[in-house]
Amino acid sequence: MRLPIGTLLLNRGLITAQQLEQILERQRTTHRPFGEIAEEMVGVRAKDVERAWAEQYAQTTRWVDPTMEPVDPAVHDLISRRQAWQFRVLPMGYDGSELMICTTQEGLVRAMNFAARQIPVTCYFVLARLDQLAEALMQRYPMEGMNAESLAGESVARLAPPEMVHARSGGGAC
């Protein structure tokens, strides 16, 4: 079940129930994105809206273990080793005309921003645990000194994600 961004912000204590209702009322009249209104009306930080959005996306997209998934060699050169590690992205292959890219929930916003600017095809994202993505990057984009710990900047122990259903991001390039 996909929770609305407002509910996620409420659950995190970033807005009150009263603020949620005020933002929803403004959204009904302006048709603007909830997060944009929350930033403007009650001072929610853009980073907190992005985290809530990434959590929402994680509830609807497919989770994979990129060390076990097939990766099309034809997509390898779409990014450099540095880009793979810096932006936590692993191109997996084409699904029709769309490129499937693996990243982490924590890195989703940054990965999408990178892909929108640097990858010249429409893409969508699947998610992986950080340790699994790091292992896959070590296999496919080896780089001296890079490993799971350097990707995380801390311990990479993560709980396994709940079983998720595959979903594409909205239209347009990445």
Summary of the structure (lengths in Angstrom):
residues: 174
radius of gyration: 17.3
end to end distance: 23.6
largest distance: 53.4
contacts: 520
relative contact order: 0.14
helix: 49%
strand: 10%
